[in-house]
Amino acid sequence: MPKSRGMRIPFRKMHGLGNDFVVIDAREAAVSMTAARAAALADRRTGIGCDQLIVLEPSDVADVRMRIFNNDGSEVEACGNASRAVGLLLGGTQFIETLGGLIRSEARPDGVSVDMGAPRLRWDEIPVSYAMDTLEMPVGWEDLENPVGVNVGNPHVIFFVDDADAVDLARLGPLIENDPLFPERINVNVASVVGPDHLKLRVWERGAGLTRACGTGACATAVAAIRRKLTGRKVRIDLPGGPLTITWPEGGTIDMTGPATLSFEGAFEDSDFPA
Ligand SMILES: N[C@H](CCC[C@H](N)C(=O)O)C(=O)O
């Protein structure tokens, strides 16, 4: 017996270098979203499937409010690749309200640039659970040690290693993500220098696991490399899904530029994914 035909909710399937999203535009008609519903929609076996679920809502302070739900349903503060996807959708220059602050997107013919604001660097801004030097954190997990902590709206820890591809991130990522040192959990970045102002990066994302790209991870890693004087203030970051360009001028805000892609449009039955 087919389920009752309720309200159909349109969505757009999008990605930034393979970090993929289901984008629901709820600016005209409100769409209720809970952690359970977001996880059900994001599930790659029984739902539509994505790394993050994005809900666009009206904003009192910006052109749009962007709500970000990880694959596990957790609602979070920032998503760099999704910010570019929303920038592509809306076109031109847009101000986007997120839990992590106000960001600005600019859609251009060669890609989308997003101003992610200034990084937060103090231990209690990452956050970690006790005071420490966030440029050389005195902690380690097996051979991953002495990382950098950076918050770009969401929390990141960055390990610089000889070869990022050699790290067993599928095993170490969840250990670090869920360590009590990180009261809000953490996104885990492993980076290696491949050339002047050129890094390779792999990311275990909080609430989503290994992804093809992480925009905020690229921003946080560039800030960490610049602080450690491993690169200049304009950095090319190669993720498994492709490159992003990050600039962070002295005392300024972080700019991230890269592609965003609309894959297809669809719709789902509201009653198929109860709150
Ligand atoms: N997993 C991240 C959110 C998505 C970040 C990533 N997809 C990006 O492009 O920045 C977190 O829990 O903070």
PDBQT file of the ligand as one rigid body, heavy atoms in Angstrom, charges set to zero:
ROOT
HETATM    1  N1  LIG A 301      31.871  18.603   9.803  1.00  0.00    +0.000 N 
HETATM    2  C1  LIG A 301      31.937  20.050  10.066  1.00  0.00    +0.000 C 
HETATM    3  C2  LIG A 301      30.841  20.792   9.250  1.00  0.00    +0.000 C 
HETATM    4  C3  LIG A 301      31.081  20.710   7.759  1.00  0.00    +0.000 C 
HETATM    5  C4  LIG A 301      32.434  21.213   7.382  1.00  0.00    +0.000 C 
HETATM    6  C5  LIG A 301      32.885  20.919   5.956  1.00  0.00    +0.000 C 
HETATM    7  N2  LIG A 301      31.997  20.104   5.167  1.00  0.00    +0.000 N 
HETATM    8  C6  LIG A 301      33.218  22.213   5.241  1.00  0.00    +0.000 C 
HETATM    9  O1  LIG A 301      33.131  22.265   3.993  1.00  0.00    +0.000 OA
HETATM   10  O2  LIG A 301      33.638  23.163   5.934  1.00  0.00    +0.000 OA
HETATM   11  C7  LIG A 301      31.702  20.313  11.552  1.00  0.00    +0.000 C 
HETATM   12  O3  LIG A 301      31.077  19.485  12.219  1.00  0.00    +0.000 OA
HETATM   13  O4  LIG A 301      32.149  21.372  12.015  1.00  0.00    +0.000 OA
ENDROOT
TORSDOF 0
